[in-house]
Amino acid sequence: AEGRLRLERNGVLLLYTDGISEARSGGDLFGTEGVKASLQACAELSSEEVAACVHRQAIEYAGGELKDDAAILAIRALR
């Protein structure tokens, strides 16, 4: 599907693969709620740091290692 999104000034668009949201701790998934919580905790950082912060928190949630490949892209609106 195609769509449009207007970010507010300093808003962050975070794109990630399922390797992030499917990070596991026992039988529990990091999930979209874990991603949202990480994004809120990291929101004041630069876009590069936001991506690294969310990645790091998914790895920590999974006990130090992700079982699937992961990619993250964070884009911050400057205007």
Chimera marker file (.cmm) of the C-alpha trace (Angstrom):
<marker_set name="trace">
<marker id="1" x="0.000" y="0.000" z="0.000" r="1" g="1" b="0" radius="0.5"/>
<marker id="2" x="1.065" y="3.552" z="-0.584" r="1" g="1" b="0" radius="0.5"/>
<marker id="3" x="0.396" y="6.432" z="1.750" r="1" g="1" b="0" radius="0.5"/>
<marker id="4" x="1.619" y="9.729" z="3.111" r="1" g="1" b="0" radius="0.5"/>
<marker id="5" x="2.755" y="10.700" z="6.542" r="1" g="1" b="0" radius="0.5"/>
<marker id="6" x="3.582" y="14.134" z="7.883" r="1" g="1" b="0" radius="0.5"/>
<marker id="7" x="5.917" y="14.098" z="10.837" r="1" g="1" b="0" radius="0.5"/>
<marker id="8" x="5.742" y="16.855" z="13.393" r="1" g="1" b="0" radius="0.5"/>
<marker id="9" x="8.911" y="18.859" z="13.945" r="1" g="1" b="0" radius="0.5"/>
<marker id="10" x="11.459" y="16.609" z="15.713" r="1" g="1" b="0" radius="0.5"/>
<marker id="11" x="9.164" y="13.612" z="15.208" r="1" g="1" b="0" radius="0.5"/>
<marker id="12" x="10.795" y="10.254" z="14.461" r="1" g="1" b="0" radius="0.5"/>
<marker id="13" x="9.768" y="7.683" z="11.889" r="1" g="1" b="0" radius="0.5"/>
<marker id="14" x="11.149" y="4.283" z="12.911" r="1" g="1" b="0" radius="0.5"/>
<marker id="15" x="11.244" y="1.413" z="10.423" r="1" g="1" b="0" radius="0.5"/>
<marker id="16" x="12.399" y="-2.003" z="11.605" r="1" g="1" b="0" radius="0.5"/>
<marker id="17" x="12.340" y="-5.645" z="10.591" r="1" g="1" b="0" radius="0.5"/>
<marker id="18" x="10.714" y="-8.436" z="12.540" r="1" g="1" b="0" radius="0.5"/>
<marker id="19" x="14.072" y="-9.396" z="14.020" r="1" g="1" b="0" radius="0.5"/>
<marker id="20" x="13.527" y="-6.490" z="16.433" r="1" g="1" b="0" radius="0.5"/>
<marker id="21" x="9.874" y="-7.024" z="17.361" r="1" g="1" b="0" radius="0.5"/>
<marker id="22" x="10.337" y="-10.816" z="17.562" r="1" g="1" b="0" radius="0.5"/>
<marker id="23" x="13.238" y="-10.619" z="20.038" r="1" g="1" b="0" radius="0.5"/>
<marker id="24" x="12.400" y="-13.176" z="22.719" r="1" g="1" b="0" radius="0.5"/>
<marker id="25" x="12.774" y="-13.389" z="26.452" r="1" g="1" b="0" radius="0.5"/>
<marker id="26" x="11.663" y="-16.885" z="27.349" r="1" g="1" b="0" radius="0.5"/>
<marker id="27" x="8.354" y="-17.231" z="25.532" r="1" g="1" b="0" radius="0.5"/>
<marker id="28" x="7.599" y="-13.512" z="25.459" r="1" g="1" b="0" radius="0.5"/>
<marker id="29" x="8.186" y="-11.249" z="22.451" r="1" g="1" b="0" radius="0.5"/>
<marker id="30" x="9.632" y="-7.741" z="22.582" r="1" g="1" b="0" radius="0.5"/>
<marker id="31" x="6.752" y="-6.870" z="20.249" r="1" g="1" b="0" radius="0.5"/>
<marker id="32" x="5.489" y="-3.532" z="19.068" r="1" g="1" b="0" radius="0.5"/>
<marker id="33" x="4.940" y="-2.498" z="22.694" r="1" g="1" b="0" radius="0.5"/>
<marker id="34" x="8.635" y="-3.042" z="23.436" r="1" g="1" b="0" radius="0.5"/>
<marker id="35" x="9.580" y="-1.075" z="20.324" r="1" g="1" b="0" radius="0.5"/>
<marker id="36" x="7.235" y="1.770" z="21.332" r="1" g="1" b="0" radius="0.5"/>
<marker id="37" x="8.635" y="1.853" z="24.875" r="1" g="1" b="0" radius="0.5"/>
<marker id="38" x="12.202" y="1.904" z="23.548" r="1" g="1" b="0" radius="0.5"/>
<marker id="39" x="11.386" y="4.668" z="21.082" r="1" g="1" b="0" radius="0.5"/>
<marker id="40" x="9.869" y="6.772" z="23.862" r="1" g="1" b="0" radius="0.5"/>
<marker id="41" x="12.915" y="6.202" z="26.079" r="1" g="1" b="0" radius="0.5"/>
<marker id="42" x="15.302" y="7.141" z="23.248" r="1" g="1" b="0" radius="0.5"/>
<marker id="43" x="13.215" y="9.858" z="21.561" r="1" g="1" b="0" radius="0.5"/>
<marker id="44" x="15.446" y="12.814" z="22.467" r="1" g="1" b="0" radius="0.5"/>
<marker id="45" x="18.529" y="11.285" z="20.825" r="1" g="1" b="0" radius="0.5"/>
<marker id="46" x="19.699" y="11.830" z="17.235" r="1" g="1" b="0" radius="0.5"/>
<marker id="47" x="18.123" y="9.553" z="14.629" r="1" g="1" b="0" radius="0.5"/>
<marker id="48" x="21.291" y="7.434" z="14.447" r="1" g="1" b="0" radius="0.5"/>
<marker id="49" x="21.329" y="7.097" z="18.232" r="1" g="1" b="0" radius="0.5"/>
<marker id="50" x="17.599" y="6.248" z="18.300" r="1" g="1" b="0" radius="0.5"/>
<marker id="51" x="18.196" y="3.314" z="15.944" r="1" g="1" b="0" radius="0.5"/>
<marker id="52" x="21.154" y="2.115" z="18.021" r="1" g="1" b="0" radius="0.5"/>
<marker id="53" x="19.203" y="2.520" z="21.278" r="1" g="1" b="0" radius="0.5"/>
<marker id="54" x="16.183" y="0.499" z="20.073" r="1" g="1" b="0" radius="0.5"/>
<marker id="55" x="18.531" y="-2.193" z="18.706" r="1" g="1" b="0" radius="0.5"/>
<marker id="56" x="20.445" y="-2.353" z="21.986" r="1" g="1" b="0" radius="0.5"/>
<marker id="57" x="17.247" y="-2.621" z="24.033" r="1" g="1" b="0" radius="0.5"/>
<marker id="58" x="15.945" y="-5.472" z="21.841" r="1" g="1" b="0" radius="0.5"/>
<marker id="59" x="19.260" y="-7.301" z="22.313" r="1" g="1" b="0" radius="0.5"/>
<marker id="60" x="19.134" y="-6.750" z="26.090" r="1" g="1" b="0" radius="0.5"/>
<marker id="61" x="15.530" y="-8.013" z="26.162" r="1" g="1" b="0" radius="0.5"/>
<marker id="62" x="16.638" y="-11.150" z="24.304" r="1" g="1" b="0" radius="0.5"/>
<marker id="63" x="19.390" y="-11.857" z="26.813" r="1" g="1" b="0" radius="0.5"/>
<marker id="64" x="22.289" y="-10.584" z="24.735" r="1" g="1" b="0" radius="0.5"/>
<marker id="65" x="21.653" y="-12.059" z="21.286" r="1" g="1" b="0" radius="0.5"/>
<marker id="66" x="18.958" y="-11.754" z="18.633" r="1" g="1" b="0" radius="0.5"/>
<marker id="67" x="17.955" y="-15.011" z="16.942" r="1" g="1" b="0" radius="0.5"/>
<marker id="68" x="16.951" y="-13.311" z="13.668" r="1" g="1" b="0" radius="0.5"/>
<marker id="69" x="18.547" y="-10.665" z="11.487" r="1" g="1" b="0" radius="0.5"/>
<marker id="70" x="17.561" y="-7.105" z="12.302" r="1" g="1" b="0" radius="0.5"/>
<marker id="71" x="17.528" y="-3.790" z="10.490" r="1" g="1" b="0" radius="0.5"/>
<marker id="72" x="16.423" y="-0.392" z="11.797" r="1" g="1" b="0" radius="0.5"/>
<marker id="73" x="16.066" y="2.975" z="10.120" r="1" g="1" b="0" radius="0.5"/>
<marker id="74" x="15.215" y="6.093" z="12.102" r="1" g="1" b="0" radius="0.5"/>
<marker id="75" x="14.334" y="9.363" z="10.375" r="1" g="1" b="0" radius="0.5"/>
<marker id="76" x="13.848" y="12.636" z="12.284" r="1" g="1" b="0" radius="0.5"/>
<marker id="77" x="11.856" y="15.557" z="10.878" r="1" g="1" b="0" radius="0.5"/>
<marker id="78" x="13.917" y="18.713" z="11.256" r="1" g="1" b="0" radius="0.5"/>
<marker id="79" x="11.304" y="21.191" z="9.992" r="1" g="1" b="0" radius="0.5"/>
<link id1="1" id2="2" r="1" g="1" b="0" radius="0.2"/>
<link id1="2" id2="3" r="1" g="1" b="0" radius="0.2"/>
<link id1="3" id2="4" r="1" g="1" b="0" radius="0.2"/>
<link id1="4" id2="5" r="1" g="1" b="0" radius="0.2"/>
<link id1="5" id2="6" r="1" g="1" b="0" radius="0.2"/>
<link id1="6" id2="7" r="1" g="1" b="0" radius="0.2"/>
<link id1="7" id2="8" r="1" g="1" b="0" radius="0.2"/>
<link id1="8" id2="9" r="1" g="1" b="0" radius="0.2"/>
<link id1="9" id2="10" r="1" g="1" b="0" radius="0.2"/>
<link id1="10" id2="11" r="1" g="1" b="0" radius="0.2"/>
<link id1="11" id2="12" r="1" g="1" b="0" radius="0.2"/>
<link id1="12" id2="13" r="1" g="1" b="0" radius="0.2"/>
<link id1="13" id2="14" r="1" g="1" b="0" radius="0.2"/>
<link id1="14" id2="15" r="1" g="1" b="0" radius="0.2"/>
<link id1="15" id2="16" r="1" g="1" b="0" radius="0.2"/>
<link id1="16" id2="17" r="1" g="1" b="0" radius="0.2"/>
<link id1="17" id2="18" r="1" g="1" b="0" radius="0.2"/>
<link id1="18" id2="19" r="1" g="1" b="0" radius="0.2"/>
<link id1="19" id2="20" r="1" g="1" b="0" radius="0.2"/>
<link id1="20" id2="21" r="1" g="1" b="0" radius="0.2"/>
<link id1="21" id2="22" r="1" g="1" b="0" radius="0.2"/>
<link id1="22" id2="23" r="1" g="1" b="0" radius="0.2"/>
<link id1="23" id2="24" r="1" g="1" b="0" radius="0.2"/>
<link id1="24" id2="25" r="1" g="1" b="0" radius="0.2"/>
<link id1="25" id2="26" r="1" g="1" b="0" radius="0.2"/>
<link id1="26" id2="27" r="1" g="1" b="0" radius="0.2"/>
<link id1="27" id2="28" r="1" g="1" b="0" radius="0.2"/>
<link id1="28" id2="29" r="1" g="1" b="0" radius="0.2"/>
<link id1="29" id2="30" r="1" g="1" b="0" radius="0.2"/>
<link id1="30" id2="31" r="1" g="1" b="0" radius="0.2"/>
<link id1="31" id2="32" r="1" g="1" b="0" radius="0.2"/>
<link id1="32" id2="33" r="1" g="1" b="0" radius="0.2"/>
<link id1="33" id2="34" r="1" g="1" b="0" radius="0.2"/>
<link id1="34" id2="35" r="1" g="1" b="0" radius="0.2"/>
<link id1="35" id2="36" r="1" g="1" b="0" radius="0.2"/>
<link id1="36" id2="37" r="1" g="1" b="0" radius="0.2"/>
<link id1="37" id2="38" r="1" g="1" b="0" radius="0.2"/>
<link id1="38" id2="39" r="1" g="1" b="0" radius="0.2"/>
<link id1="39" id2="40" r="1" g="1" b="0" radius="0.2"/>
<link id1="40" id2="41" r="1" g="1" b="0" radius="0.2"/>
<link id1="41" id2="42" r="1" g="1" b="0" radius="0.2"/>
<link id1="42" id2="43" r="1" g="1" b="0" radius="0.2"/>
<link id1="43" id2="44" r="1" g="1" b="0" radius="0.2"/>
<link id1="44" id2="45" r="1" g="1" b="0" radius="0.2"/>
<link id1="45" id2="46" r="1" g="1" b="0" radius="0.2"/>
<link id1="46" id2="47" r="1" g="1" b="0" radius="0.2"/>
<link id1="47" id2="48" r="1" g="1" b="0" radius="0.2"/>
<link id1="48" id2="49" r="1" g="1" b="0" radius="0.2"/>
<link id1="49" id2="50" r="1" g="1" b="0" radius="0.2"/>
<link id1="50" id2="51" r="1" g="1" b="0" radius="0.2"/>
<link id1="51" id2="52" r="1" g="1" b="0" radius="0.2"/>
<link id1="52" id2="53" r="1" g="1" b="0" radius="0.2"/>
<link id1="53" id2="54" r="1" g="1" b="0" radius="0.2"/>
<link id1="54" id2="55" r="1" g="1" b="0" radius="0.2"/>
<link id1="55" id2="56" r="1" g="1" b="0" radius="0.2"/>
<link id1="56" id2="57" r="1" g="1" b="0" radius="0.2"/>
<link id1="57" id2="58" r="1" g="1" b="0" radius="0.2"/>
<link id1="58" id2="59" r="1" g="1" b="0" radius="0.2"/>
<link id1="59" id2="60" r="1" g="1" b="0" radius="0.2"/>
<link id1="60" id2="61" r="1" g="1" b="0" radius="0.2"/>
<link id1="61" id2="62" r="1" g="1" b="0" radius="0.2"/>
<link id1="62" id2="63" r="1" g="1" b="0" radius="0.2"/>
<link id1="63" id2="64" r="1" g="1" b="0" radius="0.2"/>
<link id1="64" id2="65" r="1" g="1" b="0" radius="0.2"/>
<link id1="65" id2="66" r="1" g="1" b="0" radius="0.2"/>
<link id1="66" id2="67" r="1" g="1" b="0" radius="0.2"/>
<link id1="67" id2="68" r="1" g="1" b="0" radius="0.2"/>
<link id1="68" id2="69" r="1" g="1" b="0" radius="0.2"/>
<link id1="69" id2="70" r="1" g="1" b="0" radius="0.2"/>
<link id1="70" id2="71" r="1" g="1" b="0" radius="0.2"/>
<link id1="71" id2="72" r="1" g="1" b="0" radius="0.2"/>
<link id1="72" id2="73" r="1" g="1" b="0" radius="0.2"/>
<link id1="73" id2="74" r="1" g="1" b="0" radius="0.2"/>
<link id1="74" id2="75" r="1" g="1" b="0" radius="0.2"/>
<link id1="75" id2="76" r="1" g="1" b="0" radius="0.2"/>
<link id1="76" id2="77" r="1" g="1" b="0" radius="0.2"/>
<link id1="77" id2="78" r="1" g="1" b="0" radius="0.2"/>
<link id1="78" id2="79" r="1" g="1" b="0" radius="0.2"/>
</marker_set>
